[in-house]
């Protein structure tokens, strides 16, 4: 038989029980304190009241005159009953110095000896005590009655029964308990309402479950490779995981800081500060390409923003390579078409019996293609860059742009260190050439000049220099810095957007501690220059003008 184990109370239930017990203990403690305090005050007040009544009776001239008569009881008993009624005391007993009663609420006790202490009063003092007499426990005062000569001719005792005092205190405590019960009920209702709202927020979970959920939350937060960023209503960072720190390139304590203070690129900061949701927007950080998704958190009012960041650096690089491959494919397709035309020409010349002219035509085409290859390889023997330049030359020719490698170029195979990967060089030089071909296309004598060489640095060591010049419209000096920002372009935006190529170039250059600048080319247009430091000292190749 399975014994059901009671489920721990929810956090809200525990708080409600704790608050209810706390209120009950406070009220009970206050009631007990009030009872004890009020009882002491009531007894003290009863003592003062009894003393005042006793002294008033003892000082009354009529009492002194009645004591001197043969039958004091006849006059003093009605007087004592009237005093008891008017002053709300339980008894007023007038007696002779020997303690024999002249008055008493119970007439059967008249003439009998007074029960209680009288010695202090016989010495002329007024005193109070709690004593159990014929009427039960009472708080009483005893005072002497003196004649004109100061002789004690009688005693007066006035008192209030303890039962009456207790009843007064009980009435007060009962009223207090009524008020306390009302306060407890009101507090319980308020506590229940507050805790009902808390139960909704905690989904009825107890403290252990909330602690466990927090542990799961922290583990999941730091295990996720994607970046997660949560902003509050004032666009301050409320939460960021390890992936978010890595992708944004931030360090130190960022929670509580505004997004604008993180030093992120302006386009990325604008996307994070936007009130509109963003879906898979590509942005650049210091050395990464990230896809940004934002979703506002609202519940009647704007409460914040949830931002997810996905690293697409490798994907973007692969897409660039894919675009290059597509360009190469298109160039090969065009060249194949041209080769077919040339082959048909050769065949036709042979069919016409002009074999010599066919041989001359074919030889000239082969020499032209070989000359182009020899030109590029002789200038840049580094295989990746040589292949890139050959492919870009074919692409440029298809678009009516002449791509030439300057005579000052010289880059031997194995010269570049391992710290400068070929992929980054392809990103830098490929995007610069694509941008230059776009700018030069349609211009008079459309041409793009490429220089790749190494030079000595002023402080020692060497650096790789890449220059790409075009015959386009050039770059407005006012836009010399903006042209490298993600999203900036002087051309109409296409479906996939523009302005990413030069931003990727700057990112790659900065990643290798290089410099990137743009100036006006000699023949008009723009000239972009990249300088990348080489970790090992290389022999510089002097640069000179002209093409080869």
N, C-alpha and C positions, 0 to 999 in steps of 0.2 A: 504494500500500500504506500502510495506516494504522499508524503506529508507536504502540503503547500507551504512554501516559504513566503512570508509576507514581503511584498515589494517595498523597498525604502520609500519613504515619503518624498514627494517632489520638494524642490527647494522652496517653492512658494508655500507649500503646506507646512514645512518645517518653520519657516519664518512666521507664518500665521500662528502656529502653536506656541512658538517662543514668545511672540508679542502678547498673546492672550494670557499666558502664564505670568509674564512680566507685569502686565497691567493688574492682574488679580493679586499678585504678591504686594505690589505697591499699595493698592487700595486696602488690602487686609492689614498691612503694616501701619498704614496711616490711621485706619480705624482703631487698631489696638492702642496706638500711641494716643489718639484722641480720647479713647475711653479712660485710659489711666490718667491722662492729664486732666480731663474734665472731672473725673472723680475726685482727684486731689483738690482741684479748684472748687468743686462743689462742697467738699467738707470744710475747706477754709472759709468759703462764703457762709456756710451754715454756722460755723463757729462765730464769725463776726456778727451774724444776724442774732444769734442767741445771746451773745454778750450785750449787744445794743438793747435788746428787749429787756434783759435782766436788769441792766443799769437804769433803764427808763422806769421800770416798776419800782426798783429800790429807791429812786430819787423822788418818787411821787409823794407829795405831802399827805394825800388821802390814805396812802398805805401806812405811813407812820402813825397817823391818827387812829386808823382801824386797829393797828397792833396794840394800842393803849386801851382799847375797849375790853369789857369782860368777855365778849364773844367775837374774836377777830374773824372767824370763818364766815359769819353771817354777812359781812360786808366785803371781805376779800374774795370769796369764791365767785360771786357774779362778776366782780371786776377782772379776775384772772381769766374767766371764760371769755369775756369780751376782748381782752388783750390777745388771747390765743386766736380768736377769729379774725381780728383786725391785722395781726402781724404774721399770720400763717405759720405759727410755730405749733408744735404738737403738744407741748405742755408748758404751763407756768405754775411752778410750785413755790408757795410762800410758806415759810416754816419759822419756828422759834430758834434761838441759838442752839438748843439741844437737838435739833433736827426733827422735831415733831411737826407734821404737816398741818397747815391751816387750810390749804387749797390743794386740789388735784383734779384732773379730768375725770378720774373714776372716784366718785364720792365715797366709795367703800374704803379708799386708801387714806381718807382724811383722819387725822389723829394717830396715824401710824408713823413709824420712824422712816426718815428719808434714806433711800438707798443710794449711796455715792459718797464721795469725799467732800468734806466741808472744812477740813482743817485750814487750808490756805485762806478761805473766806473768813474764818473766825479771827484770822490775823489781820483782816482788813483788805485783803487782795481779792481781785476778780480773776478767776481762772476758768479754763475750758478743758473738757476731757470727753473721751468716748467711753461710755459705761452702759452696761446692760442693767436696766432697772425694771420696774413693773410693766412698762410699755415695750420692753425689748431694747436692743442696742440703740443708743442715741448719742448724738453730739450735743453736749449740754454745757451751759455756763452757770457758775455759781458766784454770787456777789453778796456782800453784806448790806444790811439796812441799818443806818446809823441815825441816832437822834441828834438834837441840836448840840449836845455836849460831846458828841463823837463816840458815844457808847454804842456797841452793836446790840440792837434790840431784835434783830431777825435776819433771816437769809432768804434770798430769792434765787430760784433755779429755773432757767428757761432752756428748752431743748427741742431738737428736730430729730425724728427717728431716722436711723441709717437706712431703713427701708424706703423712706420717702426720698432720701438723697439718691439712693440707687435707682429709684424709678425715674427721677429727673434725668440722671445720666443715661439711663437706658433709652429714654425717649429721644435724647439728643443723638445717641449712637444709632438708634433705629433710623432717625432721619438721615444721619450721615451714611448709613449703609444703603438707604434708598438712593441718595445722590450718587454714592459710589457705584451701585448697581447700574444706574443710568449711564454713568461715565464709562463703566466697563462695557455695557452693551453698545454705546456709541463708538467706543474705541474698537470693539470687535467688528462692528459693521464697517468702519473705516478701514481697519486692517484687512478685512475680507475683500473689500473692493480693490484696495491697492494690490493685494496679493493675487487677486483674480487677473488683474492686468499683468502682473509679473508672470503668472502661469502662462499667459498667452505669449509673452516674450520668450520664455524659457521652454515653451512647448511641453510643459508638464514634466520636465526632466529634473532629477534631483542633483545634488551637488556633485556626487561621484560621476554621474553621467555627463554633466557639464565639463568636469575636469577631464574625463576621457575624451570627449569630443574636442576639447581644446588641444589635447595631445595629438589626436589624429589630424586636426587642422594644421598644427605646426609642422608635423611630419610631412603631410601632403604639400604644404606650401613650399617647403624647402626642397622636396623631392622633384617637383615639377621643373622640367628644363625650360619651359617657356617663361617669359617674364610676366609677372603680375604686379600691377600697381593700382592702388586704391586712393582716390582723392576725395577729400571732404567737400562741403559746399563752398568753401573759400579757396578751393584748388590747392589745398595743402596736402602733403603726402600723409595719408593715414596708415598705409601699409605697403611694404615692398618686399618681395622675396629675393632669394639669392640670384635667380635668373634675371630678374629685373635690374638688379644692381650691375650685373655683368654686361647686359645688353646696353644699358644706358651709360655705362662707364662712370658711375658715381660711387663714391666711397664715403666713409664716415657716417655720422648720424644725420639722416635725411628726413626721418619722420617728424612731422610738424613744420617742415619748411615748405615754402611755396614752390610750385613747379618752375616759376620764373627765376628762382634763385639757384637752380641746379646747374646752370651753365650749359644747357643743351642747345643744339642748333635752333635757330629761330623758327624754321618750318615745323620742326618736331614740337617745340614749345607751343606754337600756335595750334597744332592739332590736339595737344593735351588740354589746352585751355578752351577749346571749342565746346560750345553747348550742344552742338549737333553730333550725332554718332558718326564714327568713321569706321569704314570696313576695308580691311586689307590695304591700307595706304602704306606705300613704301617710303621710308624715311631713312636718313643717314645719321648715325651718331659719329663719335670720333673715329672709330675704326670698324664699324659694323653697318650692315644694311638690315633694317628691321621692318617687318610688316606690323602696322599698328591698327588695333581695333579698340574703339571706345564705345561705352554704353552708359548713358546717364542713369543714375539711381534716383528714382522719384517716388514719392508717396504723398501726393498732394502738394509737395514743394520739392525743390531741387535739393537732394541730400548729398550728392557727390557723383563721382564717375569711377567706373571700373575700366581699367586699361589692361589689355593683354598685348604682349610683345612677342613676336616670333622671329627668330634669326633666319634671314634669307640671304645672308652674305654668300654662302656657297651656291645657293640657287641662282642668285643674281649673276654670279660669275659664270655659272654653267649656261645661263640664258644668253649671256654675252657671247660665250663661245659658240652656242648654237646659232645665234644670229650670224656670227662670222662664217660658220660652216654653211649656212644657207646662202650667204653671199658668195662663198666659194663655189657652191653647187650651181648657183645661177651663172657665175662667171664661166664655169666649165661647160655649162649647157650652151652658153652663147659662143664660147670658143669652139665647141664641137660643131655648132652650126656653121661657124666661119670656116672651120677646117673642112667640113663637107663641101662648102662652096668652092674652096680652093682645090680640093681633090677633084671635083667635077671639072674645074678649069683645066687642071693638068690632064685629065682623061680626054677632055675635048681637044686640047692641043695635040695630044698624041694621035687621036683619031683623024685630025686634019693633016697629019704627016709632019707636024712641027715639033719633033722630039727635042731638039736643042732648046727651043723656047720653053718647053715644058720643064726641062731640067733646070734651066736658069730661074724660072718662076718658083719652083719648089725649093731650090737652094737658097734663094733670097729670103723666103719665109722662115726657113730653118735658122738661117743666120740671124734674123731679127729676133726670134724667140730666144736663141742661145745667148745673144748679146745682152738681152734684158736680164736673163738669169745670171750671166757672168757679172754684169754690173752690180746687181744686188749682193751676190755672194762675195764678190771682191771687197765691197765696202763693209758689209756686215756678215761675218762668217759665223756668228753665234746662231745656231740652227733655228731656234724658236723665232727669233726676231727676223731672220732671213725668210723663213716660211711665211711669217705674218706679212712682211713687206711684199713678197711675190703675190700673195693672195690679194692684198689691198691694191696692188698695182693693176691686177686684172679687173677688180671691181671698179676702180676709178676709170679705167679705160672704157668699160661698158657704159659708164655714166657721162662719158665725154670729158673726163678730167685727166690730165697728164700728171702722174705721180713720179717724181724724180728723187733720187737719193743724192745728196750733195757730195762734192768731192772731199769735203772735210770729214766725212764719216769714216770711222775705223773702229771696229769692235770685233776682236778676235774670239774664237771659240775657247771656252774655259776661262775667260777673263772675269766673268761675273761671279761673285761669291755666292755661297749657298744661302746666305741671309737675304738674298734678293731673288725670290722665286720667279720662275718664268711666267707664272700666271699673272702676277702683279704687273710685270712688264707688258704682257699682252693687254691687260686692262688699261694701262696708262697709254701706251702708244696706239693701240687699236682705237680707243675712244677719241684720242686727239686727231688721228687720221680721218675717222668717220666724220667728226665735226668739221674738219677742214674741207673734206670733199663736199659735204653739204653746203658749206659757205661758198666754195669756188664754183660749184655747178651753175652754169648759166652765165658766168662772167666771161669777159673777153680773154682769150688765151687762158682758159681755166687750167690752173696748175696748182699742185701741192708739192712743196719741198720738204724733205725729211732729212734731218741730221742726227746721227747717233755716234757719239764718241766719248772718250774719257779725257779728263783734264786734271791737272794738279790743283789742289786747294791751297789757298793762301796759308792756312795754318798747318799744312802738311797733310799727306794722304791724298787719295784721289776721289773723284766723283764722276758719276755717269751723267752725261748731258744729252738730253733728247730735245730737239727743236722741230716743230711742225709749223710751216708757214703756208698761207693760202693767198689766193688772189681775189678773195671775196670782198664784202663791204667793210670788213674790219669790225672792231669792238669799240663802242663809245667809251672813252676814258672814265665817264661817270659810272659805267657798269663794270669796271675792271675787277671789282670784288664780287659783285652780285652774279656775274656770269658763272661763278663756280658753285653757287648755291643750288640745292636741289629744287627743281621746279622752275628755275629761271630759263627762259628761252626767248629769242627774238622771232622764232617761227611759230606758226599756228600749231596748237596742240592737237595731236592725233588721238586715236582711241586709247592708246596705252600711255599717253602723257609724254612730255618732253622734259628736258632739263636734268636728266639723271646722269648722262655720260660724263660731263665735266665734274659733277659732284663726286662720282666714283673715282675719277682721276685724282682729285684733291685728297680724297680719303686715303687712297693707296699711297700717295706721295707723303702725306703726313705720317702714315704708319711706319715709313722708313726714314723719318726725320729729314725729309727732303724739302725742296722749295718749288713752288709753281707760280709762274707769272705770265702775263700777257702784255704784248706791246705791238706797235704798228710794224708790219713787215716792210722791207725795203721797197718792194714794188707795189705797195698798197696791201690792203687786207690785214690779217692778224697773224702774229707769230707767238705761239705758246712755247715756253721753255720750262723744262723739268730738270732739276739737278738733284741727284740722289747720291749720298755719300757711300763710298765703298769701304768696307771694313779692312781691306788690305790695300797696301800701296801699289798702284799700277803705273806703268809708264804712260804718260799723257801723249795723246796724238794731237798734234797742232791742227787747229781748224782753219780752213780757208774758204773763200767764197767760190761760187760756181757749182756746176753739177757734173756728174760723170755718168 
